[in-house]
């Protein structure tokens, strides 16, 4: 796993999410899968990068508004604490990107 690829995926996931929406992490994952080496781990790189990118967005949002209040109010809808809801959010982005990366990498072989 290359930290450069993870950082690139994080920047693309964060920028793409801001510009085009949450589904952009699927394209980031597909790009990671398409550009991966046969011996690489594109799913892990895409998952780590997308989770990091969304964590950056959540951190930025925390400075802009009451994200803690939102997490505490929305979390109970899913029977989760605020922290668990944030973790679920990051995990969702990571799984979207990882699944796209694995599918595209497998299709290339």
N, C-alpha and C positions, 0 to 999 in steps of 0.2 A: 504494500500500500504506500503510495507516494503522498507526502503531505502537501506537495504542490497541487496535485490533482484534487485533494480534499478541499484546499483553500479555494481553488478555482470553482469547484462545484458549489461551495458555500456562497461565493460572490455571485455566481450565476443564479443560484436558487433565491437568494435574497433580492437581487435586482429584478429578476424575472417575476417573482411573486408581487413585488411592488408595482411593476409595470403592466403585467398581464394576468396575474391571478395565481391562486394556489396550485392550479394544475400544471404550472410551468415546471414544477419539480419532476414531473414525469418526463418532460423533455430533457431535463438535466440528467436524469438517470439513463435515458435512452442514449444521450450523447456519451456518457461515461461507458456504457456498454459497447457502443460502436467504436470508441477510440481505445478500448482496453487491449492490453497484450493478452495472448492466449494463456499465459501463466498468471495473469493478474487477478485481482479480486474487485471487479467493477461494482458489485453490489455493496460491498463494504465501503468503498470509496464514495459511492453515490449517497449511501445512507448517512455516513458521517458528515459529508459536505452539506447535504440538505438539512440535516438536523442542526448543524452549526449555523447555516444561513438563516433558518427560522428562529434559532435562539438569538441571533443578532437582531432580527426584526422585533422579537418580543422584548429584548432589552431596550432597543430604541423606543418602542412603544411605551415602555414603562416610564421613560423620561417625559413622554409627551402627554400621557393621560393616566387615568386610574386603572391600569391593567390588573393590579392586585384585587381591586374591588370587582372587576369583571370576572376574574378567575374564581373568586369566592362566591359570586352569585350564579355563574353558569355551571361550575363544578358540581354542585348538588343536584342539578338536573340529571347528570350522569352518575349520581351517587358517588362522587369523588370529591376529595379536598381540592382546594385551589392549586396546590403544588402538583397533585396528581393529574389535574386537568391540563396544566402546562406540559407535563411529561407526556401525556397522551397526544397533545398537539405536536410535539417534536417527534414522537414515535410515528405518528401518521405520515408526516412528511418524509421521514427516513424510510418507512416501508414502501411508500409510493415510488420513491427514487430507486430503491434497491430492487424492487420487482421489475421495473422497467429496464434497469441495467442488466439484470440476469437474463431476462427474456431476449433482449437485443444481442447480448454477447453469445447466447446459445444459438440464436438464429444465424449468426455470422459463421459459426463453425461448420 
